[in-house]
Amino acid sequence: MATSTYLSNPTTTINSIDTTDNTSAATLTRVIEALESTSFGLTARVYVGGLENSTLTLTMYNSFAASETYATLKALVGTTTTVTIKPTSSATSATNPLSTLTGCYLETLPIVNAALGALDTIDITFTGGVYSVATS
Amino acid sequence: MTYTIASSKLGVIGEPFIPADGINVAALLEGGFIVEQSTSKSTKPAKTNTEPNEEI
């Protein structure tokens, strides 16, 4: 049983724009690439840390209205930007840390992901950049 | 060059926008989230001393 719980309700920004009301899922994964350093004489593979290559994947409701999803993302594909995510909308603190990827890259942007009778949603992934976390 | 917020998704409309490190300003402009305000003042045309019917 979990010793502490919180309702998953994060706030997100992309390029300083508040995208919370268009986002339904978010996964921030910190990745430090593993470089194998196994040598003769060892009996198990060993690794050392390489470059950081963290990712933030968001599921967003698509919208072509002014100031909505498409307007936010259309000029970002193929470029770098800054994204943030915080577990809740409360003030940034040690228990509600603000994570930032500065200079992360958006490689692909689905334009339309349509199905009859369903809302148009897209999955986007920001890759790389410098990870930082603020607690105040 | 200064920028003004044009969308409530970015902040208070009409307030100046100062981009933080890593922010893609071109994308904000293209998306209509900010507007650009030139800081250069328009210059007055130079005065001329020619008479109204004088040939130049």
N, CA and C atoms of all chains as a GROMACS GRO file, in nm:
protein
  576
    1MET      N    1   0.084  -0.118   0.000
    1MET     CA    2   0.000   0.000   0.000
    1MET      C    3   0.088   0.124   0.000
    2ALA      N    4   0.049   0.218  -0.085
    2ALA     CA    5   0.128   0.342  -0.093
    2ALA      C    6   0.123   0.417   0.040
    3THR      N    7   0.237   0.472   0.079
    3THR     CA    8   0.241   0.547   0.204
    3THR      C    9   0.200   0.692   0.184
    4SER      N   10   0.206   0.739   0.060
    4SER     CA   11   0.152   0.871   0.030
    4SER      C   12   0.095   0.867  -0.110
    5THR      N   13  -0.009   0.942  -0.132
    5THR     CA   14  -0.075   0.940  -0.262
    5THR      C   15  -0.103   1.082  -0.307
    6TYR      N   16  -0.109   1.099  -0.436
    6TYR     CA   17  -0.157   1.228  -0.488
    6TYR      C   18  -0.231   1.204  -0.617
    7LEU      N   19  -0.329   1.286  -0.640
    7LEU     CA   20  -0.407   1.275  -0.762
    7LEU      C   21  -0.325   1.331  -0.877
    8SER      N   22  -0.303   1.247  -0.977
    8SER     CA   23  -0.222   1.290  -1.090
    8SER      C   24  -0.294   1.402  -1.166
    9ASN      N   25  -0.242   1.521  -1.152
    9ASN     CA   26  -0.306   1.638  -1.214
    9ASN      C   27  -0.200   1.743  -1.240
   10PRO      N   28  -0.104   1.708  -1.325
   10PRO     CA   29   0.011   1.798  -1.341
   10PRO      C   30  -0.021   1.922  -1.423
   11THR      N   31   0.066   2.020  -1.412
   11THR     CA   32   0.060   2.137  -1.499
   11THR      C   33   0.181   2.131  -1.593
   12THR      N   34   0.157   2.170  -1.717
   12THR     CA   35   0.263   2.163  -1.816
   12THR      C   36   0.272   2.294  -1.894
   13THR      N   37   0.392   2.327  -1.935
   13THR     CA   38   0.410   2.438  -2.029
   13THR      C   39   0.501   2.391  -2.142
   14ILE      N   40   0.474   2.446  -2.260
   14ILE     CA   41   0.560   2.424  -2.376
   14ILE      C   42   0.596   2.561  -2.430
   15ASN      N   43   0.723   2.591  -2.432
   15ASN     CA   44   0.769   2.720  -2.484
   15ASN      C   45   0.702   2.836  -2.408
   16SER      N   46   0.687   2.819  -2.276
   16SER     CA   47   0.625   2.918  -2.185
   16SER      C   48   0.473   2.920  -2.192
   17ILE      N   49   0.412   2.846  -2.285
   17ILE     CA   50   0.267   2.848  -2.302
   17ILE      C   51   0.204   2.742  -2.211
   18ASP      N   52   0.102   2.780  -2.137
   18ASP     CA   53   0.033   2.687  -2.049
   18ASP      C   54  -0.049   2.590  -2.133
   19THR      N   55  -0.010   2.462  -2.132
   19THR     CA   56  -0.079   2.361  -2.212
   19THR      C   57  -0.156   2.262  -2.125
   20THR      N   58  -0.174   2.296  -2.000
   20THR     CA   59  -0.237   2.204  -1.905
   20THR      C   60  -0.376   2.161  -1.952
   21ASP      N   61  -0.455   2.256  -2.002
   21ASP     CA   62  -0.594   2.223  -2.037
   21ASP      C   63  -0.607   2.150  -2.170
   22ASN      N   64  -0.495   2.123  -2.236
   22ASN     CA   65  -0.500   2.043  -2.358
   22ASN      C   66  -0.424   1.911  -2.344
   23THR      N   67  -0.377   1.883  -2.224
   23THR     CA   68  -0.293   1.765  -2.204
   23THR      C   69  -0.363   1.665  -2.112
   24SER      N   70  -0.357   1.537  -2.151
   24SER     CA   71  -0.423   1.436  -2.070
   24SER      C   72  -0.327   1.331  -2.016
   25ALA      N   73  -0.205   1.330  -2.062
   25ALA     CA   74  -0.107   1.235  -2.009
   25ALA      C   75   0.032   1.292  -2.030
   26ALA      N   76   0.119   1.265  -1.935
   26ALA     CA   77   0.254   1.318  -1.944
   26ALA      C   78   0.351   1.221  -1.878
   27THR      N   79   0.464   1.201  -1.943
   27THR     CA   80   0.567   1.115  -1.887
   27THR      C   81   0.702   1.182  -1.905
   28LEU      N   82   0.762   1.220  -1.793
   28LEU     CA   83   0.896   1.277  -1.796
   28LEU      C   84   0.993   1.169  -1.751
   29THR      N   85   1.087   1.138  -1.837
   29THR     CA   86   1.182   1.032  -1.806
   29THR      C   87   1.323   1.087  -1.815
   30ARG      N   88   1.394   1.076  -1.707
   30ARG     CA   89   1.533   1.122  -1.708
   30ARG      C   90   1.621   1.006  -1.753
   31VAL      N   91   1.700   1.032  -1.856
   31VAL     CA   92   1.783   0.927  -1.915
   31VAL      C   93   1.928   0.973  -1.918
   32ILE      N   94   2.015   0.892  -1.863
   32ILE     CA   95   2.159   0.910  -1.878
   32ILE      C   96   2.208   0.791  -1.958
   33GLU      N   97   2.256   0.816  -2.077
   33GLU     CA   98   2.294   0.705  -2.164
   33GLU      C   99   2.402   0.618  -2.099
   34ALA      N  100   2.384   0.488  -2.115
   34ALA     CA  101   2.478   0.392  -2.056
   34ALA      C  102   2.590   0.361  -2.155
   35LEU      N  103   2.712   0.380  -2.113
   35LEU     CA  104   2.828   0.345  -2.196
   35LEU      C  105   2.895   0.223  -2.137
   36GLU      N  106   2.904   0.120  -2.218
   36GLU     CA  107   2.960  -0.004  -2.165
   36GLU      C  108   3.110   0.010  -2.145
   37SER      N  109   3.154  -0.033  -2.028
   37SER     CA  110   3.298  -0.027  -1.997
   37SER      C  111   3.350  -0.162  -1.950
   38THR      N  112   3.280  -0.267  -1.995
   38THR     CA  113   3.321  -0.401  -1.958
   38THR      C  114   3.459  -0.432  -2.017
   39SER      N  115   3.540  -0.492  -1.937
   39SER     CA  116   3.676  -0.523  -1.985
   39SER      C  117   3.708  -0.671  -1.959
   40PHE      N  118   3.815  -0.716  -2.018
   40PHE     CA  119   3.861  -0.853  -1.994
   40PHE      C  120   3.880  -0.875  -1.843
   41GLY      N  121   3.850  -0.994  -1.802
   41GLY     CA  122   3.866  -1.026  -1.660
   41GLY      C  123   3.738  -1.012  -1.580
   42LEU      N  124   3.639  -0.942  -1.637
   42LEU     CA  125   3.512  -0.926  -1.566
   42LEU      C  126   3.416  -1.037  -1.606
   43THR      N  127   3.321  -1.064  -1.523
   43THR     CA  128   3.224  -1.170  -1.552
   43THR      C  129   3.083  -1.114  -1.568
   44ALA      N  130   3.070  -0.985  -1.562
   44ALA     CA  131   2.939  -0.922  -1.583
   44ALA      C  132   2.961  -0.788  -1.654
   45ARG      N  133   2.864  -0.747  -1.733
   45ARG     CA  134   2.877  -0.619  -1.802
   45ARG      C  135   2.867  -0.505  -1.702
   46VAL      N  136   2.946  -0.404  -1.724
   46VAL     CA  137   2.940  -0.284  -1.639
   46VAL      C  138   2.930  -0.161  -1.730
   47TYR      N  139   2.876  -0.056  -1.674
   47TYR     CA  140   2.849   0.064  -1.753
   47TYR      C  141   2.891   0.190  -1.675
   48VAL      N  142   2.917   0.295  -1.750
   48VAL     CA  143   2.936   0.426  -1.690
   48VAL      C  144   2.836   0.522  -1.757
   49GLY      N  145   2.809   0.629  -1.688
   49GLY     CA  146   2.713   0.726  -1.740
   49GLY      C  147   2.769   0.806  -1.856
   50GLY      N  148   2.688   0.825  -1.959
   50GLY     CA  149   2.728   0.906  -2.073
   50GLY      C  150   2.651   1.037  -2.074
   51LEU      N  151   2.608   1.077  -2.191
   51LEU     CA  152   2.535   1.202  -2.204
   51LEU      C  153   2.391   1.188  -2.157
   52GLU      N  154   2.337   1.297  -2.107
   52GLU     CA  155   2.197   1.295  -2.067
   52GLU      C  156   2.109   1.309  -2.190
   53ASN      N  157   2.000   1.234  -2.194
   53ASN     CA  158   1.908   1.238  -2.308
   53ASN      C  159   1.766   1.213  -2.258
   54SER      N  160   1.720   1.304  -2.173
   54SER     CA  161   1.588   1.288  -2.111
   54SER      C  162   1.477   1.318  -2.211
   55THR      N  163   1.356   1.271  -2.178
   55THR     CA  164   1.243   1.291  -2.268
   55THR      C  165   1.118   1.331  -2.190
   56LEU      N  166   1.035   1.408  -2.254
   56LEU     CA  167   0.901   1.438  -2.201
   56LEU      C  168   0.802   1.404  -2.311
   57THR      N  169   0.714   1.308  -2.282
   57THR     CA  170   0.611   1.268  -2.378
   57THR      C  171   0.476   1.315  -2.327
   58LEU      N  172   0.402   1.382  -2.414
   58LEU     CA  173   0.271   1.437  -2.378
   58LEU      C  174   0.165   1.384  -2.473
   59THR      N  175   0.049   1.352  -2.418
   59THR     CA  176  -0.069   1.325  -2.499
   59THR      C  177  -0.157   1.448  -2.492
   60MET      N  178  -0.183   1.506  -2.610
   60MET     CA  179  -0.256   1.632  -2.612
   60MET      C  180  -0.380   1.622  -2.701
   61TYR      N  181  -0.485   1.693  -2.661
   61TYR     CA  182  -0.601   1.707  -2.747
   61TYR      C  183  -0.567   1.805  -2.857
   62ASN      N  184  -0.592   1.765  -2.978
   62ASN     CA  185  -0.558   1.851  -3.090
   62ASN      C  186  -0.664   1.959  -3.108
   63SER      N  187  -0.621   2.076  -3.144
   63SER     CA  188  -0.712   2.185  -3.172
   63SER      C  189  -0.642   2.282  -3.264
   64PHE      N  190  -0.719   2.330  -3.362
   64PHE     CA  191  -0.663   2.425  -3.457
   64PHE      C  192  -0.711   2.567  -3.430
   65ALA      N  193  -0.778   2.585  -3.316
   65ALA     CA  194  -0.825   2.718  -3.278
   65ALA      C  195  -0.706   2.806  -3.237
   66ALA      N  196  -0.729   2.936  -3.234
   66ALA     CA  197  -0.623   3.029  -3.197
   66ALA      C  198  -0.572   2.999  -3.056
   67SER      N  199  -0.442   3.006  -3.040
   67SER     CA  200  -0.374   2.988  -2.911
   67SER      C  201  -0.388   2.847  -2.854
   68GLU      N  202  -0.427   2.751  -2.937
   68GLU     CA  203  -0.443   2.614  -2.886
   68GLU      C  204  -0.328   2.526  -2.935
   69THR      N  205  -0.352   2.396  -2.941
   69THR     CA  206  -0.243   2.300  -2.959
   69THR      C  207  -0.162   2.323  -3.088
   70TYR      N  208  -0.232   2.334  -3.200
   70TYR     CA  209  -0.158   2.348  -3.327
   70TYR      C  210  -0.080   2.478  -3.331
   71ALA      N  211  -0.140   2.585  -3.282
   71ALA     CA  212  -0.071   2.715  -3.281
   71ALA      C  213   0.054   2.708  -3.191
   72THR      N  214   0.046   2.629  -3.086
   72THR     CA  215   0.159   2.616  -2.995
   72THR      C  216   0.274   2.539  -3.058
   73LEU      N  217   0.240   2.436  -3.134
   73LEU     CA  218   0.342   2.340  -3.177
   73LEU      C  219   0.390   2.356  -3.321
   74LYS      N  220   0.312   2.423  -3.405
   74LYS     CA  221   0.340   2.418  -3.549
   74LYS      C  222   0.479   2.470  -3.585
   75ALA      N  223   0.528   2.569  -3.513
   75ALA     CA  224   0.660   2.624  -3.548
   75ALA      C  225   0.772   2.564  -3.464
   76LEU      N  226   0.738   2.470  -3.377
   76LEU     CA  227   0.841   2.411  -3.290
   76LEU      C  228   0.903   2.285  -3.348
   77VAL      N  229   0.832   2.219  -3.440
   77VAL     CA  230   0.886   2.094  -3.493
   77VAL      C  231   1.016   2.122  -3.568
   78GLY      N  232   1.115   2.045  -3.535
   78GLY     CA  233   1.246   2.064  -3.596
   78GLY      C  234   1.330   2.169  -3.526
   79THR      N  235   1.283   2.217  -3.412
   79THR     CA  236   1.358   2.320  -3.339
   79THR      C  237   1.367   2.280  -3.191
   80THR      N  238   1.433   2.365  -3.116
   80THR     CA  239   1.445   2.339  -2.972
   80THR      C  240   1.364   2.442  -2.894
   81THR      N  241   1.324   2.402  -2.774
   81THR     CA  242   1.246   2.490  -2.688
   81THR      C  243   1.264   2.445  -2.543
   82THR      N  244   1.184   2.503  -2.456
   82THR     CA  245   1.189   2.468  -2.315
   82THR      C  246   1.051   2.420  -2.271
   83VAL      N  247   1.046   2.308  -2.199
   83VAL     CA  248   0.920   2.255  -2.148
   83VAL      C  249   0.932   2.236  -1.998
   84THR      N  250   0.817   2.248  -1.930
   84THR     CA  251   0.816   2.228  -1.785
   84THR      C  252   0.699   2.139  -1.748
   85ILE      N  253   0.713   2.075  -1.633
   85ILE     CA  254   0.604   1.995  -1.578
   85ILE      C  255   0.616   1.995  -1.427
   86LYS      N  256   0.499   2.001  -1.362
   86LYS     CA  257   0.493   2.004  -1.216
   86LYS      C  258   0.381   1.910  -1.174
   87PRO      N  259   0.400   1.834  -1.068
   87PRO     CA  260   0.298   1.734  -1.030
   87PRO      C  261   0.160   1.791  -1.008
   88THR      N  262   0.150   1.908  -0.944
   88THR     CA  263   0.020   1.970  -0.922
   88THR      C  264   0.030   2.119  -0.951
   89SER      N  265  -0.083   2.187  -0.948
   89SER     CA  266  -0.085   2.330  -0.976
   89SER      C  267  -0.045   2.414  -0.854
   90SER      N  268  -0.021   2.350  -0.742
   90SER     CA  269   0.018   2.424  -0.621
   90SER      C  270   0.155   2.489  -0.642
   91ALA      N  271   0.192   2.574  -0.548
   91ALA     CA  272   0.320   2.644  -0.558
   91ALA      C  273   0.435   2.544  -0.562
   92THR      N  274   0.538   2.582  -0.634
   92THR     CA  275   0.657   2.497  -0.643
   92THR      C  276   0.720   2.481  -0.505
   93SER      N  277   0.750   2.359  -0.471
   93SER     CA  278   0.809   2.330  -0.339
   93SER      C  279   0.883   2.198  -0.347
   94ALA      N  280   0.940   2.158  -0.235
   94ALA     CA  281   1.012   2.031  -0.232
   94ALA      C  282   0.919   1.914  -0.258
   95THR      N  283   0.793   1.928  -0.223
   95THR     CA  284   0.696   1.821  -0.248
   95THR      C  285   0.616   1.843  -0.376
   96ASN      N  286   0.646   1.950  -0.446
   96ASN     CA  287   0.581   1.977  -0.575
   96ASN      C  288   0.686   2.039  -0.668
   97PRO      N  289   0.787   1.961  -0.702
   97PRO     CA  290   0.901   2.018  -0.776
   97PRO      C  291   0.866   2.050  -0.921
   98LEU      N  292   0.926   2.156  -0.969
   98LEU     CA  293   0.908   2.197  -1.109
   98LEU      C  294   1.026   2.144  -1.189
   99SER      N  295   0.997   2.053  -1.282
   99SER     CA  296   1.102   1.998  -1.367
   99SER      C  297   1.104   2.070  -1.501
  100THR      N  298   1.224   2.097  -1.551
  100THR     CA  299   1.240   2.173  -1.676
  100THR      C  300   1.339   2.103  -1.766
  101LEU      N  301   1.304   2.097  -1.894
  101LEU     CA  302   1.400   2.056  -1.997
  101LEU      C  303   1.426   2.178  -2.083
  102THR      N  304   1.546   2.231  -2.074
  102THR     CA  305   1.582   2.351  -2.149
  102THR      C  306   1.659   2.312  -2.274
  103GLY      N  307   1.609   2.357  -2.388
  103GLY     CA  308   1.676   2.325  -2.515
  103GLY      C  309   1.644   2.186  -2.567
  104CYS      N  310   1.525   2.136  -2.536
  104CYS     CA  311   1.488   2.003  -2.585
  104CYS      C  312   1.432   2.014  -2.728
  105TYR      N  313   1.434   1.903  -2.798
  105TYR     CA  314   1.407   1.901  -2.942
  105TYR      C  315   1.276   1.829  -2.973
  106LEU      N  316   1.193   1.890  -3.057
  106LEU     CA  317   1.070   1.826  -3.104
  106LEU      C  318   1.092   1.777  -3.246
  107GLU      N  319   1.101   1.645  -3.259
  107GLU     CA  320   1.134   1.587  -3.389
  107GLU      C  321   1.013   1.569  -3.478
  108THR      N  322   0.903   1.523  -3.420
  108THR     CA  323   0.785   1.492  -3.502
  108THR      C  324   0.662   1.560  -3.443
  109LEU      N  325   0.571   1.597  -3.532
  109LEU     CA  326   0.444   1.657  -3.491
  109LEU      C  327   0.332   1.596  -3.574
  110PRO      N  328   0.251   1.510  -3.514
  110PRO     CA  329   0.134   1.460  -3.587
  110PRO      C  330   0.037   1.577  -3.612
  111ILE      N  331  -0.006   1.591  -3.733
  111ILE     CA  332  -0.097   1.702  -3.765
  111ILE      C  333  -0.242   1.662  -3.740
  112VAL      N  334  -0.280   1.546  -3.790
  112VAL     CA  335  -0.416   1.495  -3.769
  112VAL      C  336  -0.409   1.350  -3.727
  113ASN      N  337  -0.482   1.314  -3.624
  113ASN     CA  338  -0.492   1.175  -3.579
  113ASN      C  339  -0.640   1.147  -3.555
  114ALA      N  340  -0.713   1.133  -3.661
  114ALA     CA  341  -0.857   1.135  -3.654
  114ALA      C  342  -0.919   0.996  -3.656
  115ALA      N  343  -1.027   0.980  -3.580
  115ALA     CA  344  -1.108   0.859  -3.583
  115ALA      C  345  -1.254   0.902  -3.566
  116LEU      N  346  -1.340   0.834  -3.634
  116LEU     CA  347  -1.482   0.870  -3.631
  116LEU      C  348  -1.536   0.865  -3.489
  117GLY      N  349  -1.594   0.975  -3.445
  117GLY     CA  350  -1.657   0.978  -3.314
  117GLY      C  351  -1.563   0.994  -3.198
  118ALA      N  352  -1.438   1.024  -3.226
  118ALA     CA  353  -1.341   1.037  -3.117
  118ALA      C  354  -1.271   1.172  -3.126
  119LEU      N  355  -1.225   1.220  -3.012
  119LEU     CA  356  -1.148   1.342  -3.013
  119LEU      C  357  -1.011   1.317  -3.076
  120ASP      N  358  -0.963   1.416  -3.145
  120ASP     CA  359  -0.832   1.408  -3.210
  120ASP      C  360  -0.725   1.429  -3.103
  121THR      N  361  -0.644   1.329  -3.078
  121THR     CA  362  -0.535   1.341  -2.982
  121THR      C  363  -0.403   1.310  -3.051
  122ILE      N  364  -0.298   1.373  -3.002
  122ILE     CA  365  -0.166   1.349  -3.058
  122ILE      C  366  -0.067   1.323  -2.945
  123ASP      N  367   0.032   1.242  -2.975
  123ASP     CA  368   0.142   1.217  -2.881
  123ASP      C  369   0.267   1.285  -2.935
  124ILE      N  370   0.329   1.366  -2.852
  124ILE     CA  371   0.452   1.434  -2.893
  124ILE      C  372   0.560   1.407  -2.789
  125THR      N  373   0.683   1.406  -2.836
  125THR     CA  374   0.796   1.378  -2.747
  125THR      C  375   0.905   1.482  -2.765
  126PHE      N  376   0.941   1.544  -2.656
  126PHE     CA  377   1.055   1.635  -2.654
  126PHE      C  378   1.176   1.558  -2.603
  127THR      N  379   1.286   1.569  -2.674
  127THR     CA  380   1.403   1.488  -2.645
  127THR      C  381   1.524   1.576  -2.618
  128GLY      N  382   1.604   1.532  -2.523
  128GLY     CA  383   1.730   1.601  -2.496
  128GLY      C  384   1.710   1.726  -2.413
  129GLY      N  385   1.805   1.815  -2.423
  129GLY     CA  386   1.801   1.937  -2.342
  129GLY      C  387   1.862   1.915  -2.206
  130VAL      N  388   1.871   2.022  -2.133
  130VAL     CA  389   1.930   2.019  -1.999
  130VAL      C  390   1.818   2.006  -1.897
  131TYR      N  391   1.826   1.903  -1.815
  131TYR     CA  392   1.725   1.882  -1.712
  131TYR      C  393   1.762   1.960  -1.587
  132SER      N  394   1.661   2.025  -1.530
  132SER     CA  395   1.681   2.091  -1.401
  132SER      C  396   1.553   2.080  -1.321
  133VAL      N  397   1.565   2.095  -1.190
  133VAL     CA  398   1.448   2.086  -1.104
  133VAL      C  399   1.455   2.198  -1.002
  134ALA      N  400   1.341   2.264  -0.984
  134ALA     CA  401   1.332   2.372  -0.886
  134ALA      C  402   1.238   2.330  -0.775
  135THR      N  403   1.272   2.368  -0.654
  135THR     CA  404   1.188   2.333  -0.539
  135THR      C  405   1.138   2.457  -0.465
  136SER      N  406   1.160   2.571  -0.523
  136SER     CA  407   1.110   2.694  -0.460
  136SER      C  408   1.086   2.800  -0.566
  137MET      N  409   1.462   4.483  -2.936
  137MET     CA  410   1.326   4.445  -2.971
  137MET      C  411   1.252   4.401  -2.844
  138THR      N  412   1.128   4.449  -2.828
  138THR     CA  413   1.049   4.409  -2.712
  138THR      C  414   0.924   4.336  -2.761
  139TYR      N  415   0.868   4.257  -2.673
  139TYR     CA  416   0.753   4.175  -2.706
  139TYR      C  417   0.642   4.198  -2.604
  140THR      N  418   0.519   4.188  -2.652
  140THR     CA  419   0.402   4.203  -2.565
  140THR      C  420   0.318   4.076  -2.573
  141ILE      N  421   0.268   4.034  -2.458
  141ILE     CA  422   0.187   3.912  -2.452
  141ILE      C  423   0.053   3.936  -2.521
  142ALA      N  424   0.014   3.841  -2.607
  142ALA     CA  425  -0.110   3.855  -2.682
  142ALA      C  426  -0.206   3.740  -2.656
  143SER      N  427  -0.171   3.648  -2.566
  143SER     CA  428  -0.258   3.535  -2.536
  143SER      C  429  -0.254   3.508  -2.385
  144SER      N  430  -0.371   3.479  -2.329
  144SER     CA  431  -0.379   3.451  -2.185
  144SER      C  432  -0.310   3.320  -2.150
  145LYS      N  433  -0.282   3.237  -2.250
  145LYS     CA  434  -0.210   3.111  -2.223
  145LYS      C  435  -0.065   3.138  -2.187
  146LEU      N  436  -0.020   3.257  -2.214
  146LEU     CA  437   0.119   3.291  -2.189
  146LEU      C  438   0.133   3.382  -2.068
  147GLY      N  439   0.029   3.455  -2.036
  147GLY     CA  440   0.034   3.549  -1.924
  147GLY      C  441  -0.073   3.654  -1.940
  148VAL      N  442  -0.049   3.767  -1.879
  148VAL     CA  443  -0.147   3.876  -1.884
  148VAL      C  444  -0.132   3.950  -2.016
  149ILE      N  445  -0.242   3.955  -2.091
  149ILE     CA  446  -0.238   4.020  -2.222
  149ILE      C  447  -0.203   4.168  -2.206
  150GLY      N  448  -0.108   4.210  -2.289
  150GLY     CA  449  -0.065   4.349  -2.284
  150GLY      C  450   0.061   4.372  -2.202
  151GLU      N  451   0.094   4.276  -2.118
  151GLU     CA  452   0.216   4.288  -2.038
  151GLU      C  453   0.338   4.258  -2.125
  152PRO      N  454   0.451   4.316  -2.093
  152PRO     CA  455   0.572   4.283  -2.170
  152PRO      C  456   0.613   4.138  -2.148
  153PHE      N  457   0.668   4.078  -2.251
  153PHE     CA  458   0.715   3.939  -2.242
  153PHE      C  459   0.866   3.937  -2.255
  154ILE      N  460   0.930   3.883  -2.154
  154ILE     CA  461   1.075   3.870  -2.155
  154ILE      C  462   1.106   3.722  -2.164
  155PRO      N  463   1.154   3.675  -2.280
  155PRO     CA  464   1.176   3.530  -2.298
  155PRO      C  465   1.286   3.478  -2.208
  156ALA      N  466   1.258   3.366  -2.144
  156ALA     CA  467   1.359   3.300  -2.061
  156ALA      C  468   1.454   3.222  -2.150
  157ASP      N  469   1.557   3.170  -2.090
  157ASP     CA  470   1.657   3.093  -2.162
  157ASP      C  471   1.592   2.973  -2.231
  158GLY      N  472   1.618   2.956  -2.359
  158GLY     CA  473   1.569   2.840  -2.431
  158GLY      C  474   1.433   2.857  -2.495
  159ILE      N  475   1.369   2.972  -2.473
  159ILE     CA  476   1.236   2.993  -2.531
  159ILE      C  477   1.249   3.028  -2.680
  160ASN      N  478   1.165   2.964  -2.759
  160ASN     CA  479   1.166   2.984  -2.904
  160ASN      C  480   1.073   3.102  -2.938
  161VAL      N  481   1.130   3.218  -2.950
  161VAL     CA  482   1.052   3.340  -2.972
  161VAL      C  483   0.984   3.338  -3.108
  162ALA      N  484   1.052   3.286  -3.208
  162ALA     CA  485   0.994   3.281  -3.342
  162ALA      C  486   0.864   3.201  -3.343
  163ALA      N  487   0.862   3.091  -3.267
  163ALA     CA  488   0.741   3.008  -3.262
  163ALA      C  489   0.628   3.081  -3.190
  164LEU      N  490   0.661   3.158  -3.089
  164LEU     CA  491   0.558   3.236  -3.019
  164LEU      C  492   0.500   3.343  -3.110
  165LEU      N  493   0.586   3.405  -3.189
  165LEU     CA  494   0.538   3.506  -3.283
  165LEU      C  495   0.449   3.443  -3.389
  166GLU      N  496   0.493   3.331  -3.444
  166GLU     CA  497   0.416   3.265  -3.549
  166GLU      C  498   0.282   3.214  -3.498
  167GLY      N  499   0.280   3.171  -3.372
  167GLY     CA  500   0.155   3.122  -3.314
  167GLY      C  501   0.063   3.231  -3.265
  168GLY      N  502   0.109   3.356  -3.270
  168GLY     CA  503   0.025   3.467  -3.228
  168GLY      C  504   0.019   3.487  -3.077
  169PHE      N  505   0.114   3.430  -3.005
  169PHE     CA  506   0.112   3.440  -2.859
  169PHE      C  507   0.176   3.571  -2.810
  170ILE      N  508   0.263   3.626  -2.891
  170ILE     CA  509   0.324   3.755  -2.859
  170ILE      C  510   0.325   3.841  -2.984
  171VAL      N  511   0.335   3.970  -2.964
  171VAL     CA  512   0.352   4.061  -3.077
  171VAL      C  513   0.480   4.140  -3.053
  172GLU      N  514   0.540   4.174  -3.163
  172GLU     CA  515   0.668   4.241  -3.159
  172GLU      C  516   0.645   4.391  -3.158
  173GLN      N  517   0.721   4.462  -3.077
  173GLN     CA  518   0.712   4.607  -3.075
  173GLN      C  519   0.849   4.664  -3.101
  174SER      N  520   0.856   4.742  -3.207
  174SER     CA  521   0.985   4.801  -3.241
  174SER      C  522   1.018   4.912  -3.144
  175THR      N  523   1.143   4.919  -3.105
  175THR     CA  524   1.188   5.024  -3.012
  175THR      C  525   1.244   5.143  -3.085
  176SER      N  526   1.257   5.133  -3.219
  176SER     CA  527   1.313   5.245  -3.294
  176SER      C  528   1.205   5.350  -3.318
  177LYS      N  529   1.241   5.479  -3.301
  177LYS     CA  530   1.146   5.588  -3.322
  177LYS      C  531   1.150   5.630  -3.468
  178SER      N  532   1.033   5.673  -3.520
  178SER     CA  533   1.029   5.722  -3.657
  178SER      C  534   1.098   5.857  -3.665
  179THR      N  535   1.172   5.878  -3.772
  179THR     CA  536   1.245   6.004  -3.787
  179THR      C  537   1.168   6.100  -3.874
  180LYS      N  538   1.182   6.227  -3.841
  180LYS     CA  539   1.116   6.328  -3.921
  180LYS      C  540   1.190   6.343  -4.052
  181PRO      N  541   1.119   6.381  -4.158
  181PRO     CA  542   1.189   6.405  -4.285
  181PRO      C  543   1.279   6.526  -4.274
  182ALA      N  544   1.387   6.526  -4.348
  182ALA     CA  545   1.482   6.638  -4.341
  182ALA      C  546   1.419   6.764  -4.398
  183LYS      N  547   1.453   6.876  -4.334
  183LYS     CA  548   1.402   7.003  -4.384
  183LYS      C  549   1.478   7.042  -4.510
  184THR      N  550   1.405   7.104  -4.603
  184THR     CA  551   1.470   7.152  -4.725
  184THR      C  552   1.454   7.302  -4.733
  185ASN      N  553   1.549   7.364  -4.793
  185ASN     CA  554   1.547   7.510  -4.804
  185ASN      C  555   1.507   7.557  -4.943
  186THR      N  556   1.459   7.468  -5.025
  186THR     CA  557   1.426   7.507  -5.162
  186THR      C  558   1.298   7.588  -5.164
  187GLU      N  559   1.294   7.684  -5.253
  187GLU     CA  560   1.175   7.765  -5.273
  187GLU      C  561   1.070   7.680  -5.342
  188PRO      N  562   0.943   7.717  -5.325
  188PRO     CA  563   0.834   7.636  -5.385
  188PRO      C  564   0.850   7.615  -5.534
  189ASN      N  565   0.898   7.718  -5.608
  189ASN     CA  566   0.908   7.704  -5.753
  189ASN      C  567   1.051   7.684  -5.801
  190GLU      N  568   1.139   7.663  -5.707
  190GLU     CA  569   1.280   7.646  -5.743
  190GLU      C  570   1.303   7.510  -5.806
  191GLU      N  571   1.381   7.508  -5.914
  191GLU     CA  572   1.413   7.380  -5.976
  191GLU      C  573   1.533   7.318  -5.906
  192ILE      N  574   1.526   7.192  -5.882
  192ILE     CA  575   1.635   7.123  -5.811
  192ILE      C  576   1.733   7.065  -5.911
   0.00000   0.00000   0.00000
